[in-house]
Amino acid sequence: MRLTATPRSHFSRKVRLLLDHLGLPYELDDPGNVADIDKEIFGGNSLMSVPVLSDGQQFVFESDNIARYVVRKFDPADAYGVLTEDTESLNLRAVMNGIMENDVKLVLSTRTGMEPDKYPYFQKARQAILQGIVWLEERGQCFAQDEITYREFYLISMWDHLTFYDVVELDYPVLLSTITKLSQSNLVRCCAPA
Ligand SMILES: N[C@@H](CCC(=O)N[C@@H](CS)C(=O)NCC(=O)O)C(=O)O
């Protein structure tokens, strides 16, 4: 398998964490700057975003679609809870996805020469990140410290990206203690943004 992904992409990292925990080998195809406008460097993804998985003749776009594809093909027992329909898990994942999307807006607007904090659109993005994290912190006990699942893959990927790009101040002790515990694992640390 080949994963088109940048080393810092949080959406890609949750897929990489899944592949690594399942022990599935893949080749990383790094398009470089995800702000670039060239469909071909994004594995043919018309939306020009990562991750994209190619597996033989099969192309899969979008991180959660990739995770579901991988689990259906290689891990039908779904050891990491990717296919869950549990409402609480799906809400947690929706909020983390939303935070990651808003994080991308802020990082890419800055990278392409804007000053995001001048504009209400980006102020709302930052506010959504902050409110989302408070909401997650209030539900911090929902995250496992010793039994990692796809939900924790999200959390780690989201948190480390926000930290790496210094998007917002992160003073949330419940989440931090979970992240610190989970980050003791080599599998988690080895694909951290650097
Ligand atoms: N919903 C998509 C979001 C993917 C996404 O936004 N990826 C970022 C990198 S972390 C990207 O490639 N952004 C490029 C852009 O938005 O132009 C997914 O889950 O795969």
The ligand as an SDF file (V2000), in Angstrom:
LIG
                    3D

 20 19  0  0  0  0  0  0  0  0999 V2000
  -11.6830   15.3820    5.6770 N   0  0  0  0  0  0  0  0  0  0  0  0
  -10.3680   15.1640    5.1250 C   0  0  0  0  0  0  0  0  0  0  0  0
   -9.5050   16.3820    5.4530 C   0  0  0  0  0  0  0  0  0  0  0  0
   -8.1190   16.2720    4.8660 C   0  0  0  0  0  0  0  0  0  0  0  0
   -7.3090   17.5550    5.0450 C   0  0  0  0  0  0  0  0  0  0  0  0
   -7.8320   18.6530    5.2550 O   0  0  0  0  0  0  0  0  0  0  0  0
   -5.9810   17.3930    4.9660 N   0  0  0  0  0  0  0  0  0  0  0  0
   -5.1090   18.5280    5.0420 C   0  0  0  0  0  0  0  0  0  0  0  0
   -3.7770   18.1430    5.6260 C   0  0  0  0  0  0  0  0  0  0  0  0
   -3.8830   17.6850    7.3150 S   0  0  0  0  0  0  0  0  0  0  0  0
   -4.8350   19.0050    3.6340 C   0  0  0  0  0  0  0  0  0  0  0  0
   -4.3240   18.2520    2.8370 O   0  0  0  0  0  0  0  0  0  0  0  0
   -5.2030   20.2330    3.3370 N   0  0  0  0  0  0  0  0  0  0  0  0
   -4.9930   20.8130    2.0520 C   0  0  0  0  0  0  0  0  0  0  0  0
   -6.0350   21.8220    1.7610 C   0  0  0  0  0  0  0  0  0  0  0  0
   -7.0220   21.8890    2.4990 O   0  0  0  0  0  0  0  0  0  0  0  0
   -5.8610   22.5510    0.7780 O   0  0  0  0  0  0  0  0  0  0  0  0
   -9.7950   13.8790    5.6850 C   0  0  0  0  0  0  0  0  0  0  0  0
  -10.2260   13.4670    6.7680 O   0  0  0  0  0  0  0  0  0  0  0  0
   -8.9520   13.2450    5.0320 O   0  0  0  0  0  0  0  0  0  0  0  0
  1  2  1  0
  2  3  1  0
  2 18  1  0
  3  4  1  0
  4  5  1  0
  5  6  2  0
  5  7  1  0
  7  8  1  0
  8  9  1  0
  8 11  1  0
  9 10  1  0
 11 12  2  0
 11 13  1  0
 13 14  1  0
 14 15  1  0
 15 16  2  0
 15 17  1  0
 18 19  2  0
 18 20  1  0
M  END
$$$$
